[in-house]
């Protein structure tokens, strides 16, 4: 008799053959308050404006706030789907053209909810997201159990920090953990004065990492965002600065960051196998 693991593998394989290749980008940080969620939402928005179909997954355990940033009302979330209380399609929130929000709640509770039958049902519904080009995963700060699982499963990981000693120290701690399973994490400097400050912080972190991390780590700076009134205003007004201030320095910088991530993913396209939301979720539940 085919066991449950084989059933899941067969189900995912059959869907993956017909699904579009989805790229998974995790945005994380060492501590809260560094602008991680704002950056996640605006990267997703830039991709959507470029015509890509994008899903934004709120995976910030206990502090899910993308519904606030995007100014949308959230009802049920991913946990309700896994409990069998609703279908996946019912929780998807259309934000704008080409952009949807997948609301999450307590990742810890999701990880404890291990019902094989409902996982099979969930995966069978995952074709609702077969046409997604990118999934941006807004993880929790730090390296908790569930956060690390999202980071391991993602194609690219972006670590966000700011010019604050505590934030930089915590970002380094995340990078050190990441080096166990990601050779090329990306570093994004937020709320900096200028490019010179961003480069200086990046080079300091890289120097310490090269001296103390034995793994084959190639930390790359994907870009920076200067502190700006446009970003601060958008946060207060619950809007996206890439929409409200399309010609601002902040929007130019987030577009440059997004372009660099796209270039990285394009270089990997020939070596990566086809992946889908079902395949991504299967990689997560294999850790249970």
Secondary structure as UniProt FT lines:
FT   HELIX           4..16
FT   TURN            17..18
FT   STRAND          23..29
FT   HELIX           36..49
FT   TURN            50..51
FT   STRAND          54..59
FT   TURN            61..62
FT   HELIX           66..69
FT   TURN            70..71
FT   HELIX           78..82
FT   TURN            83..84
FT   HELIX           88..91
FT   STRAND          92..96
FT   TURN            97..98
FT   STRAND          99..102
FT   HELIX           107..112
FT   HELIX           116..125
FT   HELIX           126..129
FT   TURN            130..131
FT   STRAND          134..141
FT   HELIX           145..153
FT   STRAND          156..162
FT   HELIX           165..178
FT   TURN            179..181
FT   STRAND          186..192
FT   HELIX           195..212
FT   STRAND          220..226
FT   HELIX           229..237
FT   HELIX           241..244
FT   TURN            245..247
FT   HELIX           249..268
FT   TURN            269..271
FT   HELIX           277..285
FT   TURN            286..287
//
